[in-house]
Amino acid sequence: GLLRRVRTDLIMMDVNLPDTDGVALTKKLKSLPHLAALQLMMLPGAARRETLESSMNAGAAGFIVKPFTRDALVAKLERFLWTVAP
């Protein structure tokens, strides 16, 4: 419901969520017509190739592997937001 009312430039999605997995939720969000253009950045806990590939195949725009430093996160967000800004 919140995504229907609030415009966002980016959602940072953890891969491991309490009640679901972030890859499945990303795929579900991207399948909805009003959210298809939504940009999602995945936050996997490990750089496992299959997790990264499944995230991208689900529609994620990118990822940053945990743990990450503040500087790495800021750099990634700056690059990401610069490329998707209208």
C-alpha positions as CSV (number, residue, x, y, z in Angstrom):
1,G,0.0,0.0,0.0
2,L,2.8,2.4,0.8
3,L,4.3,2.0,-2.6
4,R,1.0,3.2,-4.1
5,R,1.1,6.4,-2.2
6,V,4.8,7.3,-2.0
7,R,7.2,7.8,-4.9
8,T,10.7,6.5,-4.3
9,D,13.8,6.5,-6.4
10,L,15.2,3.4,-4.8
11,I,14.4,0.5,-2.5
12,M,17.2,-1.3,-0.8
13,M,16.0,-4.9,-0.4
14,D,17.7,-7.4,1.9
15,V,17.9,-10.9,0.4
16,N,17.1,-12.6,3.8
17,L,13.8,-11.3,5.2
18,P,11.9,-12.7,8.2
19,D,8.8,-13.9,6.4
20,T,10.0,-14.2,2.8
21,D,13.0,-13.9,0.6
22,G,14.0,-10.6,-0.9
23,V,14.5,-12.1,-4.4
24,A,11.0,-13.5,-4.5
25,L,9.6,-10.2,-3.2
26,T,11.6,-8.3,-5.8
27,K,10.2,-10.5,-8.6
28,K,6.7,-10.0,-7.2
29,L,7.0,-6.2,-7.0
30,K,8.5,-6.0,-10.5
31,S,5.6,-8.0,-11.9
32,L,3.1,-5.4,-10.9
33,P,2.5,-2.9,-13.7
34,H,2.5,0.2,-11.4
35,L,5.8,-0.9,-9.8
36,A,7.6,-2.4,-12.9
37,A,9.8,0.7,-13.2
38,L,10.7,0.6,-9.5
39,Q,14.5,0.4,-8.9
40,L,15.7,-2.1,-6.3
41,M,19.1,-2.6,-4.9
42,M,19.7,-6.0,-3.3
43,L,21.7,-6.5,-0.1
44,P,23.0,-10.0,0.0
45,G,25.0,-11.3,3.0
46,A,27.5,-13.1,0.7
47,A,28.7,-12.7,-2.9
48,R,27.3,-16.1,-4.0
49,R,27.0,-16.1,-7.7
50,E,23.6,-17.8,-7.7
51,T,22.1,-15.2,-5.3
52,L,23.5,-12.3,-7.4
53,E,22.2,-13.8,-10.6
54,S,18.8,-14.6,-9.2
55,S,18.5,-11.1,-7.8
56,M,19.3,-9.6,-11.2
57,N,17.0,-12.0,-13.0
58,A,14.2,-11.0,-10.6
59,G,14.6,-7.4,-11.7
60,A,17.1,-5.9,-9.2
61,A,19.0,-2.9,-10.6
62,G,22.1,-3.8,-8.6
63,F,23.5,-5.0,-5.3
64,I,26.0,-4.3,-2.6
65,V,27.2,-7.2,-0.5
66,K,27.2,-7.0,3.3
67,P,29.1,-6.2,5.3
68,F,30.0,-2.9,3.5
69,T,31.5,0.3,4.7
70,R,29.7,3.6,4.8
71,D,32.0,4.9,2.1
72,A,31.3,1.9,-0.2
73,L,27.5,2.4,0.3
74,V,27.6,6.1,-0.4
75,A,29.7,5.5,-3.5
76,K,27.3,2.8,-4.8
77,L,24.2,5.0,-4.1
78,E,25.8,8.0,-5.8
79,R,26.5,6.0,-8.9
80,F,23.1,4.3,-8.8
81,L,21.1,7.5,-8.2
82,W,23.1,9.4,-10.8
83,T,22.4,6.9,-13.5
84,V,18.6,6.6,-12.8
85,A,17.8,10.2,-11.9
86,P,15.2,11.7,-14.3
